[in-house]
């Protein structure tokens, strides 16, 4: 309701103090030895002398304390794709001809003949268009 008065200052202070007490109690209890043994208790039935137990196809290794985590090489497949794309572009960029003469040599090597008539004009028009597009 819009006409409700705001909570009193003492109510707010008591609420904050109650939450702070709950927080401190929680920390103290969870760091005690009793809480640790309850948190890490074995949930499988205890078999004397056995450190592992088979349940179906799975083998459960029992421990009262948490074991250290093993490092996992977690490489996402996209990293390999990015690496391969970078290598492919590097090869393309290294093989790309920078001058008209190199372009003609590459064309002759690839197709086994001279470039068609107007080959230089097409390259010149592309260069002009590229300069115009970059300037815009």
C-alpha positions as CSV (number, residue, x, y, z in Angstrom):
1,X,0.0,0.0,0.0
2,X,1.3,3.5,-0.8
3,X,0.3,4.9,2.6
4,X,2.5,2.6,4.7
5,X,5.0,4.4,6.8
6,X,8.7,3.5,6.4
7,X,10.1,1.0,9.0
8,X,11.4,2.5,12.2
9,X,15.1,3.0,12.6
10,X,15.3,0.6,15.5
11,X,13.5,-2.2,13.5
12,X,16.1,-1.8,10.7
13,X,19.0,-2.0,13.2
14,X,17.6,-5.1,14.9
15,X,17.1,-6.8,11.6
16,X,20.7,-6.1,10.6
17,X,22.0,-7.3,13.9
18,X,20.0,-10.5,13.6
19,X,21.3,-11.2,10.1
20,X,24.9,-10.5,11.3
21,X,24.5,-12.9,14.2
22,X,23.2,-15.6,11.8
23,X,26.1,-15.0,9.5
24,X,28.7,-15.3,12.3
25,X,27.1,-18.4,13.7
26,X,27.1,-20.0,10.3
27,X,30.8,-19.4,9.8
28,X,31.7,-20.7,13.3
29,X,29.6,-23.8,12.9
30,X,30.8,-24.7,9.4
31,X,34.4,-24.3,10.4
32,X,34.2,-26.7,13.3
33,X,35.5,-30.3,13.2
34,X,32.0,-31.7,13.8
35,X,30.6,-29.9,10.8
36,X,33.5,-31.0,8.6
37,X,33.1,-34.6,9.5
38,X,29.3,-34.4,8.9
39,X,29.8,-32.6,5.5
40,X,32.4,-35.2,4.3
41,X,30.9,-38.3,5.8
42,X,30.8,-41.4,3.7
43,X,27.4,-41.9,2.2
44,X,28.1,-45.4,0.9
45,X,27.8,-48.3,3.4
46,X,31.2,-48.9,5.1
47,X,32.9,-52.1,4.0
48,X,35.8,-52.8,6.4
49,X,39.2,-52.8,4.8
50,X,38.1,-51.7,1.4
51,X,39.0,-48.3,0.0
52,X,36.8,-48.5,-3.1
53,X,33.4,-50.0,-3.8
54,X,31.8,-51.0,-7.1
55,X,28.3,-49.8,-7.8
56,X,27.2,-51.1,-11.2
57,X,29.9,-50.1,-13.7
58,X,31.2,-47.3,-11.4
59,X,34.0,-47.5,-8.8
60,X,33.6,-45.2,-5.9
61,X,36.7,-44.3,-3.9
62,X,35.8,-43.5,-0.3
63,X,37.4,-40.8,1.6
64,X,36.6,-38.8,4.8
65,X,38.3,-35.6,3.5
66,X,37.9,-34.0,0.1
67,X,40.5,-35.0,-2.4
68,X,42.5,-32.4,-4.4
69,X,41.0,-31.5,-7.8
70,X,43.0,-32.7,-10.8
71,X,43.8,-30.2,-13.5
72,X,41.8,-30.6,-16.5
73,X,42.8,-29.5,-20.0
74,X,39.6,-27.8,-21.0
75,X,40.2,-26.6,-24.5
76,X,37.1,-25.5,-26.4
77,X,37.0,-26.8,-30.0
78,X,36.6,-23.2,-31.3
79,X,40.2,-22.5,-30.3
80,X,41.4,-25.1,-32.8
81,X,39.2,-23.7,-35.5
82,X,40.5,-20.2,-34.8
83,X,44.1,-21.4,-34.9
84,X,43.6,-23.3,-38.2
85,X,41.9,-20.2,-39.7
86,X,44.8,-18.0,-38.6
87,X,47.3,-20.4,-40.2
88,X,45.3,-20.6,-43.4
89,X,45.1,-16.8,-43.6
90,X,48.8,-16.5,-42.9
91,X,49.6,-18.8,-45.8
92,X,47.2,-16.9,-48.1
93,X,48.6,-13.5,-47.1
94,X,52.2,-14.7,-47.6
95,X,51.3,-16.1,-51.0
96,X,49.3,-13.0,-52.1
97,X,50.9,-11.0,-54.9
98,X,51.6,-7.3,-54.1
99,X,52.5,-6.0,-57.5
100,X,50.9,-6.4,-61.0
101,X,54.0,-8.2,-62.3
102,X,53.8,-10.8,-59.5
103,X,50.0,-11.2,-60.2
104,X,50.7,-12.0,-63.8
105,X,53.4,-14.5,-62.9
106,X,51.1,-16.2,-60.4
107,X,48.3,-16.2,-63.1
108,X,50.6,-17.9,-65.6
109,X,51.8,-20.4,-63.1
110,X,48.2,-21.3,-62.0
111,X,46.4,-21.4,-65.4
112,X,49.3,-22.1,-67.7
113,X,48.5,-19.2,-70.1
114,X,48.7,-15.4,-70.4
115,X,46.1,-13.3,-68.5
116,X,43.1,-12.3,-70.7
117,X,42.9,-8.9,-72.4
118,X,41.8,-6.1,-69.9
119,X,43.3,-8.0,-67.0
120,X,45.3,-4.9,-65.9
121,X,42.3,-2.6,-66.2
122,X,40.2,-4.8,-63.9
123,X,43.0,-4.7,-61.4
124,X,43.3,-0.9,-61.8
125,X,39.5,-0.4,-61.4
126,X,39.5,-2.6,-58.3
127,X,42.3,-0.5,-56.8
128,X,40.5,2.7,-57.6
129,X,37.2,1.4,-56.0
130,X,39.1,0.1,-53.0
131,X,40.8,3.5,-52.4
132,X,37.4,5.2,-52.8
133,X,35.7,2.8,-50.4
134,X,38.5,3.2,-47.7
135,X,38.3,7.0,-48.0
136,X,34.5,6.9,-47.3
